[in-house]
Amino acid sequence: MVVGAGPGGSAAAYYLRRHNLSVLILDKATFPRDKTCGDGLTPRALAILDDMGLLTPLTQIACRINGVEIYSPDGHSVSSPVAARDARYAYMLVLPRLKLDNLLLEHALASGAAFEPAVHVTGVTTTTSGVTLTCVQDRKTWTCSARAAVIATGANMRLLLSMGALQEAPPTMVAARAYYDDLNVLCDRVQLRFDGVRLPGYAWVFPTGPRSANVGAGYFAEGHASQRGISSPTEAFESFVLHSHLHDTLARARRVSKLKGFPLRVDFLTAPTFMGQALFVGEAAGLVNPLSGEGIDYALESGRIAAEHLARMFQQADFSTARFEEYDTALRERYQNLFEFCHRVRRTFHHPFWLNVLVRLASRRMDLKLLLIRIVLGDQPAPHSFSYWKLIKALLRPH
Ligand SMILES: Cc1cc2nc3c(=O)[nH]c(=O)nc-3n(C[C@H](O)[C@H](O)[C@H](O)COP(=O)(O)OP(=O)(O)OC[C@H]3O[C@@H](n4cnc5c(N)ncnc54)[C@H](O)[C@@H]3O)c2cc1C
């Protein structure tokens, strides 16, 4: 049983089917459904989408991005080609989630998974033979049972709270986005912007076509008091549009969608990753990059890790707690360093002074440019020991 048909749930279902396990996906939404997002697919996401056999169809319908521009709080910019992953994926794609998530779900269904839409899962209990889910559909409550469950409910924490997996909601990032048409001078580059944003936070302009884009802004709810007194993601967005150096780009642009805000869970370092006979994937395990807010890649990857772990458990008919703990260990081995590194980089450098210095330095140093882009896209191998002083010295060394 998979709860949630976002990238994490659909990837888990697809990989479970690759191991010939029967899967039912439940989602409270009917598809296609929208998901508030920047719609950016990093090279890391492309690598796993390729493994799922989806890269070619995606490339045909998504907007291809070859470069990244980073804007400092004082409006300077540095641009660079997208740093390649595995020497193969040297680009990004942007595709609205309305289409991406539907494509992922259809792919899981084509591989043999079953899907029940408009089912709100309100409880998960462990039984002697697996899990029982309590579901509400058309105001009727029913239950269903399975050997194990994958929980892929995203940043919506209600189910995890009701299960007792979370005692309270952890601090989150929040972000809002809107779609624009008729923008000036868009090209094959995404913009990551720190001008006009509440720090620690960021904003983005992700082209969805030659003159259209997904524009958004987000910040950490525990941000610095000195900021503009912003209290909601939609306010952060409006403030960004007003105070950034975006005026020329937006001069004749039309907002063609509602402005929508949503939280992002970036708390993987302290998040539980399983409970009873249920594994958590994607944002349900706090897997969103605290520097850039990207989480589709980790949702897809952790969906695969969970499915392969479950397949081994089925093979060995071993569903002991120790096996569930091994899943936690696998996720920690893969992501702990990266997330610690990203949190520390955010705490150290998400200040106007450092961001202004970094962007200026990077405009003169290719190595630093690529390092910045890799860090922001979650692709920089994280060092095992981190020292602020070592990092700062490396950044400032003459080249
Ligand atoms: C404004 C914003 C911009 C972002 N920009 C980017 C970006 O550009 N690139 C990027 O990689 N990431 C981005 N992210 C993060 C990204 O959207 C998430 O990390 C990603 O969607 C996580 O995937 P998921 O499968 O874990 O969860 P989701 O995609 O959130 O899917 C969860 C699913 O579970 C269902 N569900 C929830 N609760 C229940 C329940 N109780 N019962 C049944 N169904 C349930 C929901 O209906 C939903 O379909 C952004 C996030 C925000 C908020």
The ligand as a MOL file (V3000), in Angstrom:
LIG
                    3D

  0  0  0     0  0            999 V3000
M  V30 BEGIN CTAB
M  V30 COUNTS 53 58 0 0 0
M  V30 BEGIN ATOM
M  V30 1 C 6.4650 26.6500 -3.4320 0
M  V30 2 C 7.2970 25.4050 -3.5690 0
M  V30 3 C 8.2520 25.3410 -4.5870 0
M  V30 4 C 9.0000 24.1550 -4.7530 0
M  V30 5 N 9.8640 24.0820 -5.8260 0
M  V30 6 C 10.5200 22.9330 -6.0750 0
M  V30 7 C 11.3160 22.7960 -7.2610 0
M  V30 8 O 11.3850 23.6830 -8.1110 0
M  V30 9 N 11.9740 21.6130 -7.4470 0
M  V30 10 C 11.9010 20.5910 -6.5490 0
M  V30 11 O 12.5640 19.5480 -6.7570 0
M  V30 12 N 11.1180 20.6790 -5.4320 0
M  V30 13 C 10.4120 21.8200 -5.1940 0
M  V30 14 N 9.5900 21.9030 -4.0910 0
M  V30 15 C 9.4830 20.7370 -3.1900 0
M  V30 16 C 8.6060 19.6480 -3.8250 0
M  V30 17 O 7.3790 20.2030 -4.2190 0
M  V30 18 C 8.3690 18.4950 -2.8410 0
M  V30 19 O 9.5620 18.2050 -2.1880 0
M  V30 20 C 7.8310 17.2630 -3.5310 0
M  V30 21 O 6.5480 17.4910 -4.0570 0
M  V30 22 C 7.7810 16.0870 -2.5340 0
M  V30 23 O 7.1830 14.9760 -3.1720 0
M  V30 24 P 6.3670 13.9120 -2.3040 0
M  V30 25 O 5.9930 12.8340 -3.2370 0
M  V30 26 O 7.1400 13.5920 -1.0880 0
M  V30 27 O 5.0560 14.7040 -1.8000 0
M  V30 28 P 3.9280 15.4740 -2.6240 0
M  V30 29 O 4.3790 15.7810 -3.9890 0
M  V30 30 O 3.5080 16.6120 -1.7580 0
M  V30 31 O 2.7470 14.4260 -2.7280 0
M  V30 32 C 2.0180 14.0450 -1.5880 0
M  V30 33 C 0.6960 13.4210 -2.0100 0
M  V30 34 O 0.0820 12.8330 -0.8690 0
M  V30 35 C -1.3050 13.1050 -0.8800 0
M  V30 36 N -1.7500 13.0390 0.5200 0
M  V30 37 C -1.3410 13.7900 1.5650 0
M  V30 38 N -1.9350 13.3950 2.6950 0
M  V30 39 C -2.7390 12.3610 2.3690 0
M  V30 40 C -3.6220 11.5420 3.1130 0
M  V30 41 N -3.7460 11.6720 4.4500 0
M  V30 42 N -4.3290 10.5750 2.4600 0
M  V30 43 C -4.1990 10.4070 1.1160 0
M  V30 44 N -3.3690 11.1760 0.3610 0
M  V30 45 C -2.6390 12.1320 0.9820 0
M  V30 46 C -1.4140 14.4820 -1.5060 0
M  V30 47 O -2.6980 14.6850 -2.0900 0
M  V30 48 C -0.3030 14.4370 -2.5600 0
M  V30 49 O -0.7790 14.0220 -3.8170 0
M  V30 50 C 8.8230 23.0660 -3.8760 0
M  V30 51 C 7.8820 23.1400 -2.8500 0
M  V30 52 C 7.1180 24.2990 -2.7020 0
M  V30 53 C 6.0860 24.3620 -1.6070 0
M  V30 END ATOM
M  V30 BEGIN BOND
M  V30 1 1 1 2
M  V30 2 1 2 3
M  V30 3 2 2 52
M  V30 4 2 3 4
M  V30 5 1 4 5
M  V30 6 1 4 50
M  V30 7 2 5 6
M  V30 8 1 6 7
M  V30 9 1 6 13
M  V30 10 2 7 8
M  V30 11 1 7 9
M  V30 12 1 9 10
M  V30 13 2 10 11
M  V30 14 1 10 12
M  V30 15 2 12 13
M  V30 16 1 13 14
M  V30 17 1 14 15
M  V30 18 1 14 50
M  V30 19 1 15 16
M  V30 20 1 16 17
M  V30 21 1 16 18
M  V30 22 1 18 19
M  V30 23 1 18 20
M  V30 24 1 20 21
M  V30 25 1 20 22
M  V30 26 1 22 23
M  V30 27 1 23 24
M  V30 28 2 24 25
M  V30 29 1 24 26
M  V30 30 1 24 27
M  V30 31 1 27 28
M  V30 32 2 28 29
M  V30 33 1 28 30
M  V30 34 1 28 31
M  V30 35 1 31 32
M  V30 36 1 32 33
M  V30 37 1 33 34
M  V30 38 1 33 48
M  V30 39 1 34 35
M  V30 40 1 35 36
M  V30 41 1 35 46
M  V30 42 1 36 37
M  V30 43 1 36 45
M  V30 44 2 37 38
M  V30 45 1 38 39
M  V30 46 1 39 40
M  V30 47 2 39 45
M  V30 48 1 40 41
M  V30 49 2 40 42
M  V30 50 1 42 43
M  V30 51 2 43 44
M  V30 52 1 44 45
M  V30 53 1 46 47
M  V30 54 1 46 48
M  V30 55 1 48 49
M  V30 56 2 50 51
M  V30 57 1 51 52
M  V30 58 1 52 53
M  V30 END BOND
M  V30 END CTAB
M  END
